[in-house]
Amino acid sequence: MTALIEEKNEEIKNQPKEQSKDRDIARGRVIVITSGKGGVGKTTTNANIGTALARAGKKVVMIDTDLGLRNLDLLLGLENRIVYTIVDVVEERCKLKQALVKDKKNPNLCLLAAAQTRDKTAVTEDQLKDICSQLQKDFDFILVDCPAGIEQGFQNAVAGASEAIVVTTPEMSAVRDADRIIGLLEAKEEIKSYKLLVNRVRPSMIATNDMMSVEDVSEILSTPIIGIIPEDSGIITSTNKGEPIVNDEKSLAGQAYANVARRILGEDVPFLNLESDTSMVGKVKKFFTGLFGKEK
Amino acid sequence: MKDIFTDLYNKVFGFFRQAEKKEEESAKDVACNRLKFVLMQDRTNLTPELMDRMRRELIELLSKYVEMDKEALELGFEQEGTQMALMLSIPVVRAKDESEIEAILAKEDEEKAKREAESAEESSEIEDSSSSESKTEEIVTEENEASTDDEDTMSGDITEEVSKLEKSEDLLVGAVVSSPISSQNKSNESVSGKKEEKKPVDAISK
């Protein structure tokens, strides 16, 4: 009797595994980039990871689901090329392929822009799921840029995804909101894995114990980290130019984003040593703490 | 004159104490501790309504023993080191006489005995059906709900009130001691459990 039950259990276990394997081979990965709190760098992260993956030779499409508040087009410098938006696709004014805007530099990279004149109710969860599954046939990666908040916009963005990157900063409000988002992601069966990207890290402040460290944030949220991005004024200038910072190989933030993309592709890349280039004051402090023992 | 000096002394001393404290705890530690606590609170399943109910039931129980300022009673979570504590602050208006308390308790016991005799058959049935622990828990919560129904409908009758107090007594023990902590543990367990399940899948790193 027990043997019979065991056999049955094995059958049940085996079936879905095989199915999911086939799906992984045939279709692209759908990753939602979310945060809960606004202004922590979701869209910047999306633009940079997307660009880095495309530079690595992958076919990438980014979907901006922030209806009414679109910005991903600006960060990529594509704002003048948008003809159709995701709402036009949903309302069948155009085909999905017509609405995909190709990147200026990289033909592997596409954008499906959000509508600026509509609100979050213009697209439903099922419609987004459908769009994602259509895109999975032609692209290796579908990056979904999620709006801030935990309402319908979030639910829509998460609907088609099976992986998530939760963007946060080492600030209390951002970490708290990230915790909420992680709770919601856990409740979603479709989300198979999620990781933390800690943005706007200031190594000099962490060194003086004035800011939570990346390890603190990871421990508090008990979530593994996929990326640590230092605070970088270059982000502002690159946004102004409409060119993601990963294209600038000298930039530390750009390198950090490139490393995130490599980790997504399965490479084991160590985290950048951000403390190496702290200010002169930091170096002097380090020297003295080295002389007189541990600083309090 | 003396008052002025003591006041001044306290102020000056207090200032230095504050300064000391600030040096002891870095901004990072403060942030971490505050965050851990607020997340604990966020993750517990105690809604404001439930907290309010807990408050009401506590007042009911405690007013048997002391006369207190019900409006000024404070109930909330606070952090004690790494542990979360349920803090209850009760301004006592007047301590009740021994005889007063005994009278209330005697009345209660009487009522209890009466009730037990009445519901002996009922409860025996319930006990039969509730062989497992989880079932008894369910019944406790059901009773819990029933008791508040009583509260709403028959608040005038004194004997009813006493019986209700007696009923809510054991419920309260459950509510104060175990329920916030256990529910929190449960949610934490489920969170960490799920996470551990998911980590090996780890499609992002693959």
Interface residues (C-beta under 8 A of the other chain):
Chain A: R29 I31 S162 E163 I165 M172 V175 R176 D179 R180 G183 E186 K192 S193 Y194 K195 I206 N209 D210 M211 M212 S213 D216 I220 S222 T223 P224 I226 R263 I264 G266 K296
Chain B: E23 S26 A27 K28 D29 A31 C32 R34 L35 K36 V38 L39 D42 R43 V191 S192 K194 K195 K198 K199 V201 D202 A203 I204 S205 K206
